[in-house]
């Protein structure tokens, strides 16, 4: 799981895959008018950010490598799928075809459209909207690396200062459902930094904790959190999940299960990034095919077929494209 690290956290790998499935199901519910399907799936992104803080601290916190070397490794890990999804996304866009070349250039360079002249809630990356979180993860990781050896008091101070800010944001927005659009660009930075700092904090305090929960229990808990229905106190629910529940889950998942459970966690972790990066594109392609054969609406049958097909598609891309390309890039 952690690049360049000696120890493997298989349970956290598995939870990453569960979170990716949660995001996909949340979007499927949104796209098909079934908002009750994993209504808090967007919180999986905060779980990703928290995991990233823990994993990057584990892999690079004490590693002797310069900033350029760090960024090279991060780009090798993330950019091949970013490039593929942007190129493929350019083929499925129907409206505003005249803007596609510009969008493609920005997408390949991972430059968000914060200056767009359309409405304030336009996507930062129209060719693959979920790429917004990859941009923030790259930027926050790049900013973290120079301060990765910051003292505990400085780290604590940043978290303490952000707690009331994030509570205020969550209350004002009715939750933390922000990020993909330019209207909430600044808020999304705060969202990413907050969860990342908490994950980094988990790494720093892990030696003083003895939490340990089986992977399957944590997977059920994570799914239950993501599937919990909206309430009038949704802002508080989101805030507690991000600031308390997810860090506790990261601390409780510092294990590497063996046998079948371990193998399942490794598969889940391997498919998590391609599934997250490709699920929008896969859904769009299948929907085009469904419409081409005369399909109408979004019947349950279509979703039941599309979801496993998108997952199989993500696995195939991982094995046939992402892993080979990353191996070649590392060898350069």
Secondary structure, DSSP 8 states (H G I E B T S, - for coil): --TT-SS--HHHHHHHHHHHHHHHHHHHHHHTT-TTTTTTTTHHHHHHHHHHHHHHHHHHSS----HHHHHHHHHHHHHHHHHHHHHHHHHH--TTGGGHHHHHHHHHTT---TT-SS-TT-BSSTTSGGGHHHHHHHHHHHHHHTTTT--HHHHHHHHHHHHHHHHHHHHHHTSS---SBGGGHHHHHHHHHHHHHHHHHHHHHGGG------HHHHHHHHHHHHH----TTHHHHHHHIIIIIHHHHHHHT-----HHHHHHHHHHHHHHHHHHHHHHHHHHHHHHHHHHTT--S--HHHHHHHHHHHHHHHHHHIIIIIHHHHHHHHH-
